[in-house]
Amino acid sequence: MDEALAEYIQFLHEEELPKSRATTAILGIQAKLPRVRGRLHLAKLQLRGLMRLNPRQQHPPVTKEVAVAIALRMTLDGNYTAGIATLLAFDCFLRVGELVRITRNSVHLPGESKLGSEYNRIGIALPKTKTGVNQFVVVEDPDVAALFKDLVELIRPRDCVFTFSASSYRQLFKRTCLKLGLSPRLVPHSLRHGGATHHHLVLKRPISDIMARGRWKSQASAESYIQSGPALLMSVQVPEDVARAGAAGSKSLFLYFHRAENIANRAKNPFRRARRIGDFTW
């Protein structure tokens, strides 16, 4: 089995297929056949060589202004809930899988008794994450909290807050970045990375706080995010109009977001197609 896996990894390299399939194959076999753990030496050496030949591409983070611009563009295109999801992922360092699994029952709103009537913040329980179960995060940005609260109050108890799938959100994110003239290197994970970078670089939060908020097990992983964030941010060109619109939207996020929603609703009328927010036409 070890030799067969090593040959499979070599095949992936020669055919220029995604190297993630090699990792998936090894992890899957180890999960199905626990007795092979620690015995797939050839396959793991082959995988290490593959990683060295094809190093993992680092996806750059986004600034708060760019995250806001992406969210506003989604909203103007009629994807209101996806816009809120984008803001929430940035603020709470959410992975896409965590985002799409949020249900109404997993959200605590002020005044509810889930965490006690005196707890007046919006919190999200994350029953299953990449680094463990029963995690928790608080929505800190007041504008994001207000927008998220308005949405959650319309959801039935056991329903998902966001009805789209992880794959459809990834596709929407890429299309929106393309419309805004942003780098194709940006992916939804850029929101999580960007939120962590923003908290450290702008809000001056210590690594320990960012680790807890981002649900990292390893301090080395959190530090690598923080260390690489500013340099990767500087490697991405952002169109000037997008940066200005995002900056303006960040200062009055709740107002701009609802204005974008109203414009999107009016744009369904073929005689009213203007898409103007503040001083910016999209």
C-alpha positions as CSV (number, residue, x, y, z in Angstrom):
1,M,0.0,0.0,0.0
2,D,2.9,2.4,0.8
3,E,4.5,1.8,-2.6
4,A,1.1,2.2,-4.4
5,L,0.5,5.5,-2.6
6,A,4.0,6.7,-3.5
7,E,3.4,5.8,-7.2
8,Y,0.0,7.7,-7.0
9,I,1.7,10.8,-5.7
10,Q,4.3,10.6,-8.5
11,F,1.4,10.3,-11.0
12,L,-0.2,13.5,-9.5
13,H,3.1,15.3,-10.0
14,E,3.7,14.1,-13.6
15,E,0.1,14.9,-14.6
16,E,0.2,18.3,-12.8
17,L,-2.9,17.4,-10.8
18,P,-3.7,19.1,-7.5
19,K,-1.3,18.0,-4.8
20,S,-4.1,18.2,-2.2
21,R,-5.3,14.9,-3.5
22,A,-2.1,13.3,-2.2
23,T,-2.7,14.6,1.3
24,T,-6.4,13.6,1.1
25,A,-5.4,10.0,0.1
26,I,-3.0,9.6,2.9
27,L,-5.3,11.0,5.6
28,G,-8.3,9.0,4.2
29,I,-6.4,5.7,4.2
30,Q,-5.1,6.3,7.8
31,A,-8.7,7.1,8.9
32,K,-10.0,3.9,7.3
33,L,-7.2,1.7,8.3
34,P,-5.7,3.0,11.6
35,R,-3.1,0.2,11.7
36,V,-1.2,1.7,8.8
37,R,-0.4,4.9,10.8
38,G,3.3,5.4,11.0
39,R,4.0,2.9,8.3
40,L,3.5,4.9,5.1
41,H,7.1,6.1,4.9
42,L,7.6,6.1,1.1
43,A,4.3,7.9,0.5
44,K,5.1,10.6,3.1
45,L,8.6,11.1,1.6
46,Q,7.1,11.4,-1.8
47,L,4.6,13.9,-0.6
48,R,7.4,16.0,1.1
49,G,9.2,16.1,-2.2
50,L,6.1,17.1,-4.0
51,M,5.5,20.0,-1.6
52,R,9.1,21.2,-2.1
53,L,8.8,21.1,-5.9
54,N,5.4,22.8,-5.8
55,P,5.4,25.1,-2.7
56,R,2.0,26.1,-1.4
57,Q,0.9,29.5,-2.7
58,Q,0.2,32.0,0.0
59,H,-3.1,33.8,-0.5
60,P,-2.8,37.5,0.6
61,P,-5.1,38.9,3.3
62,V,-7.5,41.8,2.7
63,T,-7.8,45.1,4.5
64,K,-11.0,46.1,6.2
65,E,-11.6,48.6,3.4
66,V,-11.4,45.9,0.7
67,A,-13.6,43.5,2.7
68,V,-16.2,46.3,3.0
69,A,-15.9,47.1,-0.7
70,I,-16.4,43.4,-1.6
71,A,-19.5,43.2,0.7
72,L,-21.0,46.3,-0.8
73,R,-20.5,45.0,-4.3
74,M,-22.2,41.7,-3.4
75,T,-25.1,43.6,-1.9
76,L,-25.5,45.9,-4.9
77,D,-25.6,42.7,-7.1
78,G,-28.5,41.4,-5.0
79,N,-26.5,39.1,-2.7
80,Y,-27.4,40.8,0.6
81,T,-26.7,37.8,2.9
82,A,-23.4,37.0,1.2
83,G,-22.4,40.6,1.9
84,I,-23.1,40.2,5.6
85,A,-21.3,36.9,5.5
86,T,-18.2,38.6,4.1
87,L,-18.2,41.2,6.9
88,L,-18.8,38.5,9.5
89,A,-16.0,36.3,8.2
90,F,-13.5,39.3,8.4
91,D,-14.6,40.3,11.9
92,C,-14.7,36.8,13.4
93,F,-11.9,35.2,11.5
94,L,-14.3,32.6,10.1
95,R,-13.4,29.8,7.7
96,V,-16.0,29.2,4.9
97,G,-17.0,25.9,6.4
98,E,-17.7,27.5,9.7
99,L,-19.6,30.3,8.1
100,V,-22.1,28.1,6.2
101,R,-22.8,25.9,9.3
102,I,-24.0,28.8,11.5
103,T,-27.7,28.2,12.5
104,R,-30.1,30.4,14.3
105,N,-29.8,28.2,17.4
106,S,-26.0,28.7,17.5
107,V,-26.3,32.5,17.7
108,H,-26.8,34.3,21.0
109,L,-28.5,37.7,20.7
110,P,-28.7,40.3,23.5
111,G,-31.6,39.7,25.8
112,E,-31.7,35.9,25.2
113,S,-31.1,33.5,28.1
114,K,-28.6,31.2,26.4
115,L,-25.6,32.8,28.0
116,G,-27.5,34.6,30.8
117,S,-29.7,37.6,30.5
118,E,-26.8,39.9,31.5
119,Y,-24.6,38.9,28.6
120,N,-25.4,41.7,26.1
121,R,-23.1,40.7,23.2
122,I,-23.7,38.7,20.0
123,G,-21.9,35.4,20.2
124,I,-21.7,32.5,17.8
125,A,-21.2,28.9,18.8
126,L,-19.1,26.8,16.4
127,P,-19.8,23.2,17.2
128,K,-17.3,21.8,14.7
129,T,-14.2,23.6,13.5
130,K,-10.9,22.6,11.9
131,T,-9.1,22.8,15.3
132,G,-11.7,21.2,17.5
133,V,-15.3,21.2,18.6
134,N,-17.5,23.5,20.7
135,Q,-15.7,26.8,19.8
136,F,-17.1,30.3,20.3
137,V,-16.5,33.7,18.9
138,V,-18.0,37.2,19.6
139,V,-19.0,39.7,16.9
140,E,-17.0,42.7,18.0
141,D,-17.6,45.3,15.2
142,P,-20.8,47.2,16.3
143,D,-21.9,47.8,12.7
144,V,-21.4,44.1,11.7
145,A,-23.2,43.1,14.9
146,A,-26.2,45.3,14.0
147,L,-26.4,44.0,10.5
148,F,-26.0,40.3,11.6
149,K,-28.6,40.8,14.3
150,D,-31.2,42.1,11.8
151,L,-30.6,39.1,9.6
152,V,-30.6,36.5,12.4
153,E,-33.9,37.7,13.8
154,L,-35.6,36.7,10.5
155,I,-34.3,33.1,10.7
156,R,-36.3,30.2,12.1
157,P,-34.6,28.4,15.0
158,R,-33.0,25.4,13.3
159,D,-32.3,26.9,9.9
160,C,-28.9,28.0,8.6
161,V,-28.4,31.7,8.7
162,F,-26.7,31.6,5.3
163,T,-28.4,29.4,2.8
164,F,-25.6,29.2,0.2
165,S,-23.0,26.4,0.1
166,A,-19.3,26.8,0.6
167,S,-18.5,26.3,-3.1
168,S,-21.1,28.8,-4.3
169,Y,-19.8,31.4,-1.9
170,R,-16.2,30.8,-3.1
171,Q,-17.4,31.3,-6.7
172,L,-19.3,34.5,-5.8
173,F,-16.3,35.9,-4.0
174,K,-14.1,35.3,-7.0
175,R,-16.6,36.9,-9.4
176,T,-17.0,39.9,-7.2
177,C,-13.2,40.4,-6.9
178,L,-13.0,40.2,-10.7
179,K,-15.6,42.9,-11.1
180,L,-13.7,45.2,-8.7
181,G,-10.5,44.6,-10.5
182,L,-8.9,42.9,-7.4
183,S,-6.1,40.4,-7.5
184,P,-7.1,36.8,-8.6
185,R,-5.0,35.6,-5.7
186,L,-7.7,36.7,-3.2
187,V,-9.9,33.9,-1.8
188,P,-12.5,33.7,1.0
189,H,-9.7,32.7,3.4
190,S,-8.2,36.1,2.7
191,L,-11.0,37.5,5.0
192,R,-9.9,35.3,7.9
193,H,-6.2,36.2,7.3
194,G,-7.1,39.9,6.9
195,G,-9.2,40.0,10.1
196,A,-6.3,38.6,12.1
197,T,-3.8,41.0,10.5
198,H,-6.2,44.0,11.1
199,H,-6.6,43.1,14.8
200,H,-2.8,43.0,15.3
201,L,-1.6,45.7,13.0
202,V,-4.4,48.3,13.5
203,L,-6.1,47.4,16.8
204,K,-2.8,46.4,18.4
205,R,-4.2,43.1,19.9
206,P,-1.7,40.7,21.4
207,I,-1.0,37.3,19.7
208,S,-2.7,35.5,22.6
209,D,-6.0,37.3,22.0
210,I,-5.8,36.7,18.2
211,M,-5.1,33.0,18.8
212,A,-8.1,32.6,21.0
213,R,-10.4,34.6,18.6
214,G,-9.1,32.7,15.6
215,R,-9.2,29.3,17.3
216,W,-5.6,28.4,16.5
217,K,-4.1,25.5,18.4
218,S,-0.5,26.5,17.6
219,Q,1.1,29.8,18.4
220,A,3.4,29.2,15.5
221,S,0.5,29.1,13.1
222,A,-1.0,32.3,14.5
223,E,2.4,34.1,14.4
224,S,3.0,33.0,10.8
225,Y,-0.3,34.7,9.8
226,I,0.7,37.9,11.6
227,Q,4.2,37.9,10.4
228,S,3.3,37.4,6.7
229,G,0.2,39.5,6.7
230,P,1.6,43.0,6.2
231,A,4.1,41.9,3.5
232,L,1.4,40.1,1.6
233,L,-0.9,43.1,1.8
234,M,1.7,45.2,0.2
235,S,2.0,42.8,-2.7
236,V,-1.6,43.3,-3.8
237,Q,-2.7,46.3,-5.9
238,V,-6.1,47.7,-5.0
239,P,-7.8,50.1,-7.5
240,E,-8.0,53.6,-6.1
241,D,-11.8,53.8,-6.4
242,V,-12.3,50.5,-4.6
243,A,-10.0,51.6,-1.8
244,R,-11.9,55.0,-1.4
245,A,-15.3,53.4,-1.5
246,G,-14.3,50.8,1.1
247,A,-12.8,53.5,3.3
248,A,-16.0,55.6,3.1
249,G,-18.2,52.5,3.7
250,S,-16.1,51.5,6.8
251,K,-16.8,54.8,8.5
252,S,-20.6,54.5,8.1
253,L,-21.0,50.8,7.4
254,F,-24.5,50.2,8.7
255,L,-25.8,53.2,6.7
256,Y,-23.9,52.3,3.5
257,F,-24.9,48.7,3.6
258,H,-28.6,49.4,3.9
259,R,-28.4,52.0,1.2
260,A,-26.7,49.4,-1.1
261,E,-29.5,47.0,-0.3
262,N,-32.2,49.6,-1.2
263,I,-30.4,50.4,-4.4
264,A,-30.2,46.7,-5.3
265,N,-33.9,46.4,-4.7
266,R,-34.8,49.4,-6.8
267,A,-32.5,48.2,-9.6
268,K,-34.9,45.4,-10.2
269,N,-37.0,48.1,-11.9
270,P,-35.6,48.4,-15.4
271,F,-36.3,52.2,-15.3
272,R,-34.1,52.7,-12.2
273,R,-30.6,51.3,-12.7
274,A,-28.5,53.8,-10.9
275,R,-26.0,52.2,-8.5
276,R,-24.6,55.1,-6.5
277,I,-23.6,55.0,-2.8
278,G,-22.4,58.3,-1.3
279,D,-19.9,59.8,-3.7
280,F,-19.2,56.6,-5.6
281,T,-20.9,55.1,-8.6
282,W,-20.5,51.3,-9.0
